Amino acid sequence: MVASMQQQMQQMQELQQTIAAQQLAAQREPTVPIGERNLPRNIPTTRSAIAPPPCQRADHEIKPGMINFVQRKVFRLQIRNSQA
C-alpha cells in the first residue's frame, strides 16, 4: 500500500513537471494572430492546394475515371421514399 502511494506521488510530481515545462514552452513561443499562418507568405513554396505533393505510397492507384466522377459531381445523395 505504501509503495503504491509513493508510486502515485512520483507520477504526480512527474506530471506536474511536464505541465510546467509545457507552460514554459508555450510562453516562449510568440503569439500568432488568428489567420496569420494562412497568409500566402507563410505557406511554403513547395506546397500548393492546386498541385499537392506526390504520394509516397506505391500500394494504391488513383484512376482517372474516379477523378472524373468527383469533378463532374456524379456522387449525389439519393433519398428513397419510404411511403411507396
Beta strands, then each sheet from edge to edge (+ up, - down):
end
